[in-house]
């Protein structure tokens, strides 16, 4: 709607109905829940709703949601208890009743000014979403850049995007204390390189990381050991310190993505069937669903250089991909990382339209051990975003080994 005029569309005034936005989200979630419940019923597995804790090895006491308790014992135990949003120990923050991603997705109103603590995936996605709904948004990031694990050029691209959309970003900013209550009026005191300042807003969102749901569930009674940060200690087959007890997903310290949790399940399932799968050397894609999105697979340039890896780098602005001319979405770039001595692809990063789809193309090539010349010379449909891979990899001559 904001860019309709570019496409020759004349529009009148419009407004966002947050109650309907929330209802659409609820219907999506409820549909998935119904699908999973139907799968449980078809499988014949018993689903017990309640709060469980171990009282002995492989023995759970469950406080049932509908009242009463049950004690369950099994030959094999699989722990998939997930994580929850961390509320950092900033004076006054907990008392302010901050939003987490859960509450932020349940609002039926538009925050006048949303203050976002944290410049990682959750904070960035929700910051942009609420800005586009119409909120004023300020992002406060403790580190020196947004998306701290990504390359500086990626962080700069996100920063320019946010600046163009009117999102205020404070970097290297330390939150000192919070006053007031989220949903009414909050005041965040921050220390920045330019001195202390007070940010006044209507709501505050805590998006500063995750804490595993492993406390208070009796894991010591089950003989299950934890790592220093509270994640369940597992080996590369996702086996815990207790015999016949496995852990998977975020609580096992796996990268915090649904597609990784699914693969954890497949590792355990296949090994129980006699296979020999591990979590070692998995090629895991990362996607940040801003608009345009960010996607990466394999090494980032900064990671490779920190490890002293000899690499070649190719980079292409999205404006050079002809598909972006048809959609008027020319922001961002593609970047490929190659082994300096061979034609092996070590990593790929893209910030631009359909980045999550394009990264899957490069990931497939990497899984197959295809040299970058395979993508350089492939006949890719025109005009598509993936067609940009031809131009990206054409910038590089083959290695001397080839």
Secondary structure, DSSP 8 states (H G I E B T S, - for coil): -TTGGGGT---------HHHHHHHHHHHHHHHHHHHHHHHHHHT-----EEEEEEETTEEEEEETTSSEEEEE-S-EEE---EEE-----BTTGGGT-B-HHHHTT-SS--SEEEEE--SHHHHHHHHHHHHHT-EEEEE-SSSSSSTTS-HHHHHHHHHHHHHTT-EEE-S-EEEEEEEETTTEEEEEEEETTEEEEEEESEEEE-S-EEETTTTS-TTTTT--B-TTS-B---TT-B-SSTTEEE-GGGGT--S-HHHHHHHHHHHHHHHTT----STT---EEEE-SSS-EEEEE--HHHHHHTT--EEEEEEEGGGSTHHHHHT----EEEEEEESSSS-EEEEEEESTTHHHHHHHHHHHHHTT--HHHHHHS---TT-STTHHHHHHTTS---TT-
